């Protein structure tokens, strides 16, 4: 009898045991360029759920962006790590990364086409609620999600992790409708106090629902465990900060609970 009860228990629990995050490579195109994306979702959750776009750091679409997609899937979202450079290309040196990211930032109409192509991929997935889309980004990607919000892309929220704040086209009242969350390292030498002041002034003038959080002592790329190795290898001020990483991830979750 005990053996039978154990078997029944295992049968009941089997869907939980088998539940896992499914991650799949996605080939798509944008403005005639081949793009390499990655979609992740929890197959134990039934039905549609909000979708989250992840924009990579200036290194390109890499394992770190995919890791964040898996983490979002575990939280119950359908997540899509997109490609802003094309063909999934990645930089191996800061000069190359600067060249790749700079080319995208100088051509915001093309950047928008690439972002929207990825958004279409996410929305077309069977597990995604098409009208509930948000975006997060890291470093270069943080700046990109802010720019997409400024351009009026239909996003419920954007979260920028140690991202750039400047823009050539400031937000206009009524056009930027997404809730905005900026998670910044207070010791990040790439983000100057005057840039922070300018960003806050821009958001307030446009009537944007935004939150800006500064993490004391956190440097650039504070969410990426690989930041220390990059910093040491190339002699640039990057550093992982576990506490700030965890707090910023929680702040993002709180934002998504508000909007979804």
C-alpha positions as CSV (number, residue, x, y, z in Angstrom):
1,X,0.0,0.0,0.0
2,X,2.9,2.3,0.9
3,X,4.5,1.5,-2.5
4,X,1.2,2.3,-4.3
5,X,0.9,5.7,-2.5
6,X,4.5,6.6,-3.5
7,X,3.8,5.8,-7.1
8,X,0.7,7.9,-7.1
9,X,2.6,10.8,-5.5
10,X,5.3,10.6,-8.2
11,X,2.6,10.6,-10.9
12,X,1.0,13.7,-9.4
13,X,4.3,15.4,-9.1
14,X,5.7,14.5,-12.5
15,X,4.5,17.7,-14.3
16,X,6.4,19.7,-11.7
17,X,9.5,17.5,-12.0
18,X,9.4,17.8,-15.8
19,X,8.7,21.6,-15.8
20,X,11.7,23.5,-17.1
21,X,12.7,26.7,-18.9
22,X,12.8,26.1,-22.6
23,X,15.3,28.2,-24.6
24,X,15.4,28.2,-28.4
25,X,17.5,30.0,-30.9
26,X,15.5,32.2,-33.3
27,X,16.7,33.4,-36.7
28,X,14.8,36.4,-38.0
29,X,15.5,39.4,-40.2
30,X,15.3,43.2,-39.9
31,X,15.7,45.6,-42.8
32,X,17.4,43.0,-44.9
33,X,19.8,41.8,-42.3
34,X,19.9,38.4,-40.7
35,X,19.5,38.5,-36.9
36,X,20.1,35.9,-34.2
37,X,17.8,35.9,-31.2
38,X,16.9,33.6,-28.3
39,X,13.5,33.0,-26.8
40,X,12.9,31.5,-23.4
41,X,9.7,30.4,-21.5
42,X,8.6,28.1,-18.7
43,X,6.8,25.2,-20.3
44,X,5.0,24.4,-17.0
45,X,2.9,27.6,-17.3
46,X,-0.2,27.3,-19.4
47,X,-1.5,30.0,-21.5
48,X,-0.2,33.4,-22.7
49,X,1.9,35.7,-20.5
50,X,3.6,39.1,-20.8
51,X,6.7,39.3,-23.0
52,X,10.0,40.9,-22.1
53,X,12.7,42.0,-24.7
54,X,16.3,42.0,-23.5
55,X,18.8,44.2,-25.3
56,X,22.5,43.2,-24.8
57,X,25.5,45.1,-23.6
58,X,27.9,46.6,-26.2
59,X,29.7,43.3,-26.5
60,X,26.7,42.0,-28.5
61,X,24.2,39.2,-28.2
62,X,25.9,36.8,-25.9
63,X,25.5,34.2,-23.1
64,X,24.8,37.0,-20.5
65,X,21.8,38.3,-22.4
66,X,20.5,34.7,-22.8
67,X,21.0,34.1,-19.1
68,X,18.8,37.0,-18.3
69,X,16.1,35.7,-20.7
70,X,16.2,32.4,-18.8
71,X,15.8,34.2,-15.5
72,X,12.8,36.1,-16.8
73,X,11.3,32.9,-18.1
74,X,11.6,31.4,-14.5
75,X,9.7,34.5,-13.3
76,X,6.8,33.5,-15.6
77,X,7.4,35.7,-18.7
78,X,8.2,34.9,-22.3
79,X,11.6,36.5,-22.8
80,X,13.4,37.3,-26.0
81,X,17.1,38.3,-26.1
82,X,17.4,40.2,-29.3
83,X,20.2,41.1,-31.7
84,X,21.0,44.8,-32.4
85,X,24.2,44.2,-34.4
86,X,23.0,41.7,-37.0
87,X,24.2,38.1,-37.6
88,X,24.7,37.7,-33.9
89,X,28.1,39.3,-34.1
90,X,30.0,39.9,-30.9
91,X,32.9,42.2,-30.0
92,X,36.1,40.8,-28.5
93,X,37.6,44.2,-27.7
94,X,36.2,47.5,-26.3
95,X,37.2,49.3,-29.5
96,X,35.2,46.9,-31.6
97,X,32.3,47.1,-29.1
98,X,32.4,50.9,-29.4
99,X,32.4,50.7,-33.1
100,X,29.4,48.3,-33.2
101,X,27.3,50.2,-30.7
102,X,28.2,53.6,-32.1
103,X,27.0,52.6,-35.6
104,X,23.7,51.6,-34.1
105,X,23.3,54.7,-32.0
106,X,24.1,57.0,-34.9
107,X,21.3,55.4,-37.0
108,X,18.2,55.4,-34.7
109,X,15.7,54.7,-37.5
110,X,17.6,51.4,-38.3
111,X,17.8,50.7,-34.5
112,X,14.1,51.0,-34.3
113,X,13.5,48.7,-37.2
114,X,15.7,46.1,-35.6
115,X,14.0,46.5,-32.2
116,X,10.5,46.3,-33.8
117,X,11.5,43.2,-35.8
118,X,12.5,41.5,-32.5
119,X,9.3,42.7,-30.8
120,X,7.3,41.2,-33.6
121,X,9.0,37.8,-33.1
122,X,8.2,37.9,-29.4
123,X,4.6,38.9,-29.9
124,X,4.1,36.2,-32.5
125,X,5.1,33.5,-30.0
126,X,2.2,31.3,-28.9
127,X,3.0,32.0,-25.2
128,X,3.0,35.8,-25.5
129,X,0.3,38.3,-24.7
130,X,0.8,40.7,-27.6
131,X,-0.5,43.8,-25.8
132,X,1.8,43.3,-22.7
133,X,5.3,43.9,-23.7
134,X,8.2,45.5,-21.8
135,X,11.9,45.8,-22.4
136,X,15.1,45.7,-20.4
137,X,18.6,46.6,-21.4
138,X,22.2,46.5,-20.1
139,X,24.9,49.1,-20.8
140,X,24.4,49.9,-24.5
141,X,21.1,48.1,-24.3
142,X,19.9,50.2,-21.4
143,X,20.3,53.3,-23.6
144,X,18.5,51.6,-26.5
145,X,15.4,50.7,-24.5
146,X,15.2,54.3,-23.3
147,X,15.5,55.5,-26.9
148,X,12.8,53.1,-28.0
149,X,10.5,54.4,-25.3
150,X,11.3,58.0,-26.4
151,X,10.4,57.1,-29.9
152,X,6.9,56.0,-28.8
153,X,7.3,52.2,-29.2
154,X,4.3,50.5,-27.6
155,X,5.9,49.2,-24.4
156,X,4.3,49.0,-21.0
157,X,7.6,49.6,-19.2
158,X,11.4,49.8,-19.8
159,X,14.2,49.1,-17.3
160,X,17.7,50.3,-18.0
161,X,20.6,48.7,-16.1
162,X,23.8,50.8,-16.0
163,X,22.7,52.3,-19.4
164,X,23.5,55.5,-21.1
165,X,21.1,58.4,-20.6
166,X,21.8,61.0,-23.3
167,X,19.8,61.4,-26.4
168,X,19.6,63.6,-29.5
169,X,15.8,63.5,-29.4
170,X,14.5,64.1,-25.9
171,X,11.1,62.7,-24.8
172,X,8.0,64.6,-25.8
173,X,5.0,64.9,-23.7
174,X,2.4,62.3,-24.6
175,X,4.8,60.3,-26.8
176,X,6.7,58.4,-24.1
177,X,4.0,56.3,-22.5
178,X,6.0,53.5,-20.9
179,X,6.9,53.5,-17.2
180,X,10.6,54.1,-17.0
181,X,13.0,52.6,-14.5
182,X,16.7,53.5,-14.5
183,X,19.1,51.5,-12.3
184,X,22.4,53.2,-12.1
185,X,25.7,52.7,-10.4
186,X,26.5,55.8,-8.3
187,X,30.2,55.2,-8.9
188,X,29.9,54.7,-12.7
189,X,32.4,57.0,-14.3
190,X,30.6,56.8,-17.6
191,X,27.4,58.4,-16.3
192,X,28.1,62.0,-15.2
193,X,26.1,63.9,-12.6
194,X,25.1,66.5,-15.2
195,X,23.8,63.6,-17.4
196,X,21.7,62.4,-14.6
197,X,20.3,65.8,-13.9
198,X,19.6,66.3,-17.5
199,X,17.8,63.0,-17.8
200,X,15.6,63.7,-14.8
201,X,14.7,67.2,-16.1
202,X,13.8,65.6,-19.5
203,X,11.5,63.0,-17.9
204,X,9.8,65.5,-15.7
205,X,9.3,68.0,-18.6
206,X,7.7,65.2,-20.6
207,X,5.5,64.1,-17.7
208,X,6.9,60.6,-17.7
209,X,6.2,58.1,-14.9
210,X,9.8,57.3,-14.0
211,X,12.1,56.2,-11.2
212,X,15.8,56.7,-11.0
213,X,17.8,54.5,-8.5
214,X,21.4,55.1,-7.7
215,X,23.3,52.2,-6.1
216,X,26.1,53.6,-3.8
217,X,29.6,52.3,-4.7
218,X,28.4,50.4,-7.8
219,X,30.4,50.9,-11.0
220,X,29.6,50.3,-14.6
221,X,28.3,46.9,-15.6
222,X,27.5,46.1,-11.9
223,X,25.0,43.4,-12.8
224,X,27.3,41.3,-14.9
225,X,29.4,38.7,-13.0
226,X,31.9,38.8,-15.9
227,X,32.5,42.5,-15.5
228,X,35.6,42.1,-13.2
229,X,37.4,39.9,-15.8
230,X,36.6,42.4,-18.6
231,X,37.7,45.3,-16.5
232,X,41.0,43.6,-15.6
233,X,41.7,42.4,-19.1
234,X,41.1,45.8,-20.8
235,X,41.9,48.2,-18.0
236,X,38.5,49.8,-17.9
237,X,36.4,50.6,-14.8
238,X,33.9,47.7,-14.8
239,X,33.0,45.8,-11.6
240,X,30.3,43.3,-10.5
241,X,28.4,44.3,-7.4
242,X,26.3,41.4,-6.1
243,X,24.1,43.5,-3.7
244,X,23.3,46.1,-6.4
245,X,22.7,43.3,-8.9
246,X,20.1,41.7,-6.7
247,X,18.5,44.9,-5.6
248,X,18.1,46.2,-9.2
249,X,16.7,42.8,-10.3
250,X,14.1,43.1,-7.6
251,X,13.3,46.7,-8.5
252,X,12.6,45.5,-12.1
253,X,10.3,42.7,-10.8
254,X,8.4,45.3,-8.7
255,X,7.9,47.4,-11.9
256,X,6.6,44.5,-13.9
257,X,4.2,43.6,-11.1
258,X,2.8,47.2,-11.3
259,X,2.3,47.2,-15.1
260,X,1.2,43.6,-15.7
